[in-house]
């Protein structure tokens, strides 16, 4: 297994653990694999693979770069509500895995 593949596998394992901690028992592995694969360019940047659930600028970045650009949802209030709900749901997790965060946001938005 290549070094990149190992890092992505670790990222996915962490995401699954955090999703389980958030009460997700049935994980859509296809969706999670896609989200993890989309993070392959930043997997070496520890700060970039984490989401700060309390930093407004970070949450705005999630909205613009993920919800708008990747999911195509332009409704700012709907996006902000979903992101806020996920941040609250994950509040007990100190280092929020970006793949897990995106997974929960996408599910919250019904995508």
HUUR-V637161 format. One record per backbone hydrogen bond with DSSP energy under -0.5 kcal/mol. NH is the residue of the N-H (numbers start at 1). CO is the residue of the C=O. If there is no record, write none. Layout:
NH,CO ; NH,CO
This chain:
6,2 ; 7,3 ; 8,4 ; 9,5 ; 10,6 ; 11,7 ; 12,8 ; 13,9 ; 14,10 ; 15,11 ; 16,12 ; 17,13 ; 18,14 ; 19,15 ; 20,16 ; 21,17 ; 22,18 ; 23,20 ; 24,19 ; 25,23 ; 27,25 ; 29,27 ; 32,28 ; 33,29 ; 34,30 ; 35,31 ; 36,32 ; 37,33 ; 38,34 ; 39,35 ; 39,36 ; 40,37 ; 42,39 ; 43,39 ; 45,42 ; 46,44 ; 49,45 ; 50,47 ; 51,96 ; 53,51 ; 55,52 ; 56,54 ; 59,55 ; 60,56 ; 61,57 ; 62,58 ; 63,59 ; 64,60 ; 65,61 ; 66,62 ; 67,62 ; 68,63 ; 69,64 ; 70,66 ; 71,66 ; 72,68 ; 73,67 ; 74,72 ; 76,74 ; 79,75 ; 80,76 ; 81,77 ; 82,78 ; 83,79 ; 84,80 ; 85,81 ; 86,82 ; 87,83 ; 88,84 ; 89,85 ; 90,86 ; 91,88 ; 93,90 ; 94,92 ; 96,51 ; 96,94 ; 98,49 ; 101,97 ; 102,98 ; 103,99 ; 104,100 ; 105,101 ; 106,102 ; 107,103 ; 108,104 ; 109,105 ; 110,107 ; 111,106
